[in-house]
């Protein structure tokens, strides 16, 4: 980009990337490393992934010391649901990281550096460098756990959800995956199967049926955005192009069920995924003409949201029932 930007990172976060850790050791522990000749626009996303991956290492360290009841499974599952929910602005998952690090360092004080050294000795779960996650089953009942797979796959879901809510013109998924390879960081797994989103879409006109699929469908909608954006994943789609487009229309036509950021990312990806450099990176680049793009952008909104019980009571009490009195409610026709 021709510009240089500085980022401040904790040294234990640098250790999550073999490339950055090597640069750190080559600098003999200097307070600055680099320059790293990569686009600075994608690096904040790299930092988010490093912090989330470090939480897995911290989880394993705490479980080894205090037992499974002190782990982060429920915390991270709740974080995933919150990140995928409908909000006016994206919820950053790194707020949990900042809170945990601040709390632990304040409590441990002088022992904090020794605890960090111990955490670094704990291995993270093996992260598969693959885009398919057949072994992971999102819970159908949405009980205490949203995911029955390893914690690393929940963290991947959190990151993909967060990424799908960012502006594609600034953080394009294709460029980010290239940067992750450069830093020797395993890329997050993108789900190529979207069973709950498909179930929600099939039952979207039956409110009593679709609600049981909603929470997981909100998560999988973000994976849909990434599938539409990454051309290299297109051969792995289990659905046809038309079915994927229909799913995408279903998501963007319900802006109060799926957050507006992921809806905007889906539209951007289908229209070609043109980045700030002018590069068309989407899986549908050059495939939709202006008329088709216009039809997609102008998809009708069928989702009007829900109304609180208190609001219904207030509206009910503002006027008497309709069938009161003996007078006619209709004007005489001349």
Buried (B, 14 or more C-beta within 10 A) or exposed (E): EEEEEEEEBEEBBBBBBEBBBEBBEEEEEEEEBEEBEBBEBBBBBBBBBBBBBBBBBBBBBBBEEEEEEEBBBEEBBBBBBBBBBBEEEBBEBBEBBEEBBEEBBEEEEEEBEEBBEEBBEBEBBEBBEEBBBEEBEBBEEBEEBBBEBBBBBBBBBBBBBBBBBBBBEBBBBBBBBBBBEBBEBBBBBBBBBBBBBBBBBEBBEEEEEBEBBBBBBBBBBBBBBBBBBBBEBBEBBEBEEEEBBEBBBBBBBBBEBBBBBBBBBBBBBBBBBBBBEEEEBBBBBEEBEEEBBEEBEEBEEEBEEEEEEEEEEEEEEEEEEEEEEEEEEEEEEE
